[in-house]
């Protein structure tokens, strides 16, 4: 078996799901079911600084699709990954190891909870910051825009702090203003539903 290289990903994740109010999985750490009883979600990842061993991952984007039949902690997830079309073969292999959980570390739980992996697919991916608004696009697959929920302080955001949530300890509570996904036989539209923004600091093994 090939050795697992040290790796890290720093950047940002935006996520849109079918929950009608803010996702209870974040607070309950997967011990409470999603608001609709099941989870359907897509996410976008911007890698500002990343590497797997000697393979540089900085500047790449990723897209994610996840379906969970009930409580997050009970598993049986279905998941798929999209990677920037400009990624080379070594970068794709590295991100496949990381996002399948095989590189251990922060994403290791994916190797435990995902029962059906839809693979890694290279596509043109755009992740855009426009002030507080985040936009994510994979042509003909994902068209998303989310914006933070305002807090009681001027120009502030509603946040969850010091969480044990696997994605990040600090989560900006957001809402999808546009959220469409079409692929793998799915046709979702989650505009007006729960969303979140997280600063990423993933690492392994």
N, C-alpha and C positions, 0 to 999 in steps of 0.2 A: 504493500500500500504506500502511495506517495506521501511524503511528509506534509503536514499542514503548515503553511507559511504564516508568519505574523501578518496581520492585516488591520486596516483601519479605514473607516469612512466618516468624514466630517462634512456636514452640509445641511440640507433641509428636506423635510418631507411634508407634503400636503396630502390630505386624505379625505375622501368623500364616501359616505356610506348611506345605507337605506334607513338608518334610525331616524325617527321623526323628531326626537329631541336629542340633546347631546349624548353621545354613545356611552351607555352604562358600563361597557367593558373596561373603559379607562379607569373608572373609580373602583369598580369591583374586582379588577384584575382577572376578568373572565369568569367570575363566579355568578354573575347575573346575566340572564339572557338578553340579547339585543331587544330593542323595543318592539320589533316585528316578529320576534321569536327565532329569527335566523339573520345572518349577516351577509350582505352583499356589498362589497367595497372595492374601489380602485384607489390607487395612490400614485403619486409622482415623487421622485427623489432627484435632488440636485446634488451632485458630488463636487464639493469645492476642493477638498483635499482627500485623496484616497490612494491606497496601495495594497497590493497583495504580494508579499515578498518584494521582488524587484520590479513587479509590474505596476506601473503608474495608472491610477484610475481617475485622477483629477480631471475635472471638466466634462465628465460623462453624465448623462441623465438615465434614469430608469423609470419604468412604469410597472405597476403591480396590479394584479387582480386577485381577490381573495373571496371565497365563499365559505361560510361556516354554518352548519345545519342547526346549531343551537348555541349552548354556552361555549365561549371561546376556549375555556380550559379543558373541554372534553374532546377536542380534536376532531378528526375526520374532515380537516380543511381541504379545499381545492384551491390551488394557487398557480399563478403563471407570472412570468417576468418578461418585460420588454427592455431592451438595451439600445442605446444610441447606435444608429447605423454606422457611424464613423469608428466605432470600437473595433480593434483588431482581434484576431483569434485568441491571443493570450489574455486580453482584457475580458472577452466574453467568457472564457473558461474560468477566470478568477471570479467574476461576478456570479457565475453559475454555482461555483462552490460556496460562495458566501450566502447567496439567496436560497440555496437548497438546505442550508444549515450544516453542510459538510465541513465547513471551515471553522466550525464551533464558535465560541465567543457569543456575542450579543444575539446573533441570528440562529444559534444552535437549536432553539425550541422549534424552529420550522421543520427540522428533521424529525421531530417527535410528533408534531401536531398535523402536518400535511400528509394526507393519505393519497391525494391525486395531484400530481405535478404536471401542469400543462406545458412545461418547457420554457425555453428562453428564445425570444424572437427579436431580431434586429429591425428597428424601424426609425424613421426620422422623429425625434422627440424634442419638444420645446417646453422649457420651464421658465416662466416669466414672473418677475417681481415688478409690480407697478404700485409703488407706495405700499399700502397695507394689503392690497389685492394680490392674490397669486393666480396665475393662469397656467394650465397644463394642456398640451395638445399632442396627440398622435393621430395624424390624418386618418379619417374614416374609422377610428377606433375610440379614442377618448377626446372629449372636448369639455374642459372643466374650468370653472372660475370659482374661487372661494374668498370670503372676506371675514376678518375677525369680528367677533361680537364685542362691542364697546364696553368698557368698564366704567366705574363711577368717577375715575380720574380723567382729566382732560387728555385726549389722545392716547388713552390707555386701552389695554385689551383685557378681557376676561380670561383668566388662566387657571390651570391646575398646577400646583407647585409641589415639589418633593415627592412625586409619585414613584411607585415601583413599577409602573407601566413599562413593558419591555422596550418600547420604541424610544422613549425619552422620559426624563423625570419632570420636564416642564412642557405643558401642552397648552397651546393657545386655542381657546374655544372659538369655533368659526361656523359659518353657514355657507352652503353651496348656493351660489347665485346662478350657476350653470353647471350641469353635471350629467353628461351623456357618455355611455359606454356601449359599444357594439362589437362583439367578437365572441368566438367560441359558442355561438348559438345564444348569446345573451343580448338583451336589448333593454338597457336600464336608463332611467332618467330620475336623478335624485335632487333636482333643483328644489331649494327650500329645506333640505334635510341637513342632518348633522355633518359637520366637517371639523378638521383639526389641522394645526400647523405645529410641527415639532423641529427643534434644532437637533441634528443628529451628531452623535459621538459614539459610533459603533466600533468595536474592536474585537480581535481574537488572536490566537485561540484562547 
